[in-house]
Amino acid sequence: MTIHSMKTIAAATLLAVAGSAAFADSNYIKVGEAQNTNSGVTLELVRAEANGMIYAYDIKTGTDGKVLGSAPVKAGTNTHVRVNFDTPAMSDVLTVLYVGDTTNPAASARVQENN
């Protein structure tokens, strides 16, 4: 499992804050309904301009770069992308799409825990 830097997490958080503006780009993540984030998350739609990876971070502890799980995506539209976790999330989850490399996030989205 790869540990990503605080810089990457900060960039991903900024992308998440952008909200619906992500849909204007060729890379985006649509989360869907609130979910139980104990064992993983399912993303309704992921659009990637090239083959890539989705990484999931626990928002509560995400600043240390701890990855909960990951899943590959293909170029184009991917539906119902499941990211299984190696470690349960402590709170909401930040999902980040990387295309080409894992240094610059292409898109991100917050997955809400369904308490």
BELJOSUL-V195379 format. One record per residue. N is the residue number from 1. RES is the residue in one letter. OMEGA is omega in degrees with one decimal (none if undefined). D_LAST is the distance of its C-alpha to the last C-alpha in Angstrom with 2 decimals. Layout:
N,RES,OMEGA,D_LAST ; N,RES,OMEGA,D_LAST
//
This chain:
1,M,-176.1,27.82 ; 2,T,173.9,28.74 ; 3,I,-179.1,27.88 ; 4,H,-175.4,27.84 ; 5,S,176.1,29.13 ; 6,M,178.2,27.51 ; 7,K,179.1,29.57 ; 8,T,179.0,27.84 ; 9,I,178.8,24.33 ; 10,A,178.8,25.64 ; 11,A,179.1,27.15 ; 12,A,178.0,24.02 ; 13,T,176.6,22.03 ; 14,L,176.5,24.86 ; 15,L,-179.8,24.66 ; 16,A,179.5,20.96 ; 17,V,-179.5,21.85 ; 18,A,173.9,24.58 ; 19,G,-173.6,22.15 ; 20,S,177.3,24.10 ; 21,A,179.4,27.27 ; 22,A,-179.3,26.34 ; 23,F,177.8,27.25 ; 24,A,-179.8,30.81 ; 25,D,176.9,31.32 ; 26,S,176.6,32.07 ; 27,N,175.2,29.08 ; 28,Y,178.8,25.52 ; 29,I,172.9,22.02 ; 30,K,-172.3,20.08 ; 31,V,-174.0,16.44 ; 32,G,-175.1,15.58 ; 33,E,172.6,12.30 ; 34,A,-172.3,8.74 ; 35,Q,168.9,8.41 ; 36,N,-173.8,7.52 ; 37,T,-179.8,9.55 ; 38,N,-173.8,11.00 ; 39,S,-179.9,14.25 ; 40,G,178.0,14.66 ; 41,V,174.7,14.15 ; 42,T,179.9,16.32 ; 43,L,-176.2,17.98 ; 44,E,-176.2,19.45 ; 45,L,173.7,22.62 ; 46,V,177.2,24.36 ; 47,R,-178.9,27.83 ; 48,A,179.7,30.06 ; 49,E,177.7,33.71 ; 50,A,175.8,34.55 ; 51,N,-177.7,33.16 ; 52,G,-179.7,30.42 ; 53,M,170.5,27.36 ; 54,I,173.0,23.66 ; 55,Y,178.0,22.26 ; 56,A,-179.5,18.63 ; 57,Y,172.4,18.03 ; 58,D,-177.1,15.28 ; 59,I,-178.4,15.25 ; 60,K,-178.3,15.14 ; 61,T,-173.3,18.24 ; 62,G,-177.7,19.53 ; 63,T,176.1,22.57 ; 64,D,175.8,24.30 ; 65,G,-178.8,24.13 ; 66,K,178.6,22.32 ; 67,V,177.3,21.72 ; 68,L,-178.7,18.94 ; 69,G,-180.0,20.71 ; 70,S,177.5,22.94 ; 71,A,177.7,24.37 ; 72,P,171.6,27.65 ; 73,V,178.8,28.14 ; 74,K,175.1,31.48 ; 75,A,-179.7,33.29 ; 76,G,-176.4,32.43 ; 77,T,177.9,29.48 ; 78,N,179.6,26.96 ; 79,T,177.1,24.47 ; 80,H,179.4,21.39 ; 81,V,-179.1,21.68 ; 82,R,174.0,19.74 ; 83,V,177.1,19.22 ; 84,N,-177.2,18.83 ; 85,F,171.0,17.96 ; 86,D,-179.9,20.51 ; 87,T,178.7,18.12 ; 88,P,176.9,14.32 ; 89,A,177.3,12.52 ; 90,M,-178.7,11.54 ; 91,S,177.1,9.40 ; 92,D,-173.9,9.96 ; 93,V,173.2,13.09 ; 94,L,175.7,16.47 ; 95,T,-175.2,18.55 ; 96,V,176.5,22.26 ; 97,L,173.6,25.19 ; 98,Y,178.3,28.51 ; 99,V,178.9,31.68 ; 100,G,178.6,34.92 ; 101,D,-179.4,33.91 ; 102,T,177.7,31.01 ; 103,T,-179.4,32.21 ; 104,N,179.9,31.38 ; 105,P,177.8,28.08 ; 106,A,178.5,28.84 ; 107,A,175.9,25.42 ; 108,S,178.2,21.80 ; 109,A,178.0,18.41 ; 110,R,176.4,14.95 ; 111,V,-178.1,12.14 ; 112,Q,173.3,8.81 ; 113,E,-176.9,5.69 ; 114,N,-177.1,3.82 ; 115,N,none,0.00
//
